Amino acid sequence: MLLPAALLALGLTGCASILNDQTQQVNVSSSTGTEIKGTIDGQAFKAPGIVNLKRENKNKIIMTETEGCAQQTVAEKTVDPKFFINILSGGAFGSTTDYSTEKMWKYSDNIVVSCRK
């Protein structure tokens, strides 16, 4: 009796929703290796370093204030491969859950801001 209930609960939840946090750690650096400062979603950061990005159904714009570096760099959203586990296992409800929680999205693990020497 416990096993069918557990299988039903797993089928109704999204794999990405279970396996992913609401945020994703991303390594941000400059193309020259120099330190840069800026903001992402209003959150200040220094790089090189790790920045927590909230998973959302939108690209992130990295704004930099460091002279000689691109003022804007786009971190494009992609669908996390974990999301496709739901489709392969027939979990329509799980896929909907992943979409509604926005945990199905991910960004590149490494984002490089273009700078000139």
C-alpha positions in Angstrom: 0.0 0.0 0.0 2.9 2.4 0.8 4.7 1.7 -2.5 1.7 2.6 -4.8 1.2 5.9 -2.9 4.9 6.7 -3.2 4.9 6.0 -6.9 1.7 8.2 -7.4 3.3 11.0 -5.4 6.5 10.8 -7.6 4.4 10.8 -10.8 2.5 14.0 -9.7 5.6 16.0 -8.8 8.3 17.3 -11.2 11.7 15.8 -11.3 13.4 19.2 -11.8 11.2 20.6 -8.9 12.5 17.9 -6.7 16.1 17.9 -7.8 16.7 21.6 -8.4 16.9 24.4 -5.9 15.1 27.7 -6.6 18.6 29.2 -7.3 21.5 28.0 -9.3 25.2 28.7 -8.6 27.0 30.2 -11.6 30.7 31.0 -11.9 31.1 34.5 -13.3 34.5 35.7 -14.5 36.1 38.1 -17.0 37.8 37.2 -20.2 41.0 38.8 -19.0 40.9 37.3 -15.5 40.7 40.8 -13.9 38.2 41.5 -11.1 34.9 42.9 -12.2 31.9 44.4 -10.3 28.3 44.6 -11.4 24.8 43.5 -10.7 22.4 40.7 -11.7 18.7 41.3 -11.0 19.8 44.2 -8.7 22.1 41.9 -6.7 25.7 43.2 -6.5 28.5 40.8 -7.3 32.3 40.7 -7.6 33.9 38.3 -10.0 35.7 36.0 -10.4 33.3 34.3 -8.1 30.1 32.3 -7.6 26.8 34.1 -8.0 23.4 32.6 -7.1 20.8 33.1 -9.9 17.1 32.6 -9.3 15.8 30.1 -11.8 13.2 31.9 -14.0 11.7 31.7 -17.4 13.8 34.6 -18.6 17.4 35.4 -19.6 19.5 37.2 -17.0 21.2 40.5 -17.8 24.6 40.9 -16.2 25.4 44.6 -15.8 29.0 45.5 -15.2 30.5 48.8 -14.2 34.1 47.9 -14.7 35.9 50.0 -17.2 37.0 48.1 -20.3 34.4 45.4 -19.9 31.1 44.8 -21.7 28.4 46.8 -19.9 25.8 44.0 -20.5 26.3 40.2 -20.8 23.3 37.9 -21.3 23.0 34.6 -19.4 20.5 32.7 -21.6 18.0 30.4 -20.0 17.8 26.8 -21.2 15.6 23.8 -20.2 17.4 21.7 -17.6 17.8 18.1 -18.9 16.1 16.8 -15.7 12.9 18.2 -17.0 12.8 15.7 -19.8 12.7 12.8 -17.3 9.1 13.7 -16.8 8.3 13.5 -20.5 10.0 10.2 -20.9 8.2 8.7 -17.8 4.8 10.1 -18.9 4.5 12.6 -16.1 2.3 15.3 -17.6 1.5 16.6 -14.1 5.2 16.6 -13.1 6.1 18.6 -16.2 3.4 21.1 -15.4 4.8 21.3 -11.8 8.4 21.9 -13.1 7.1 24.7 -15.4 5.0 26.4 -12.8 7.8 26.4 -10.2 10.3 27.6 -12.9 12.8 25.1 -11.6 13.0 23.6 -15.1 15.3 26.4 -16.2 19.0 26.6 -16.0 21.8 28.9 -17.0 25.3 28.1 -18.1 27.5 27.0 -15.2 30.3 29.4 -16.4 29.6 33.0 -17.6 32.4 35.0 -19.0 32.1 38.8 -19.3 34.1 40.1 -22.2 36.8 42.6 -21.2 39.8 44.1 -23.1 43.3 44.5 -21.7 
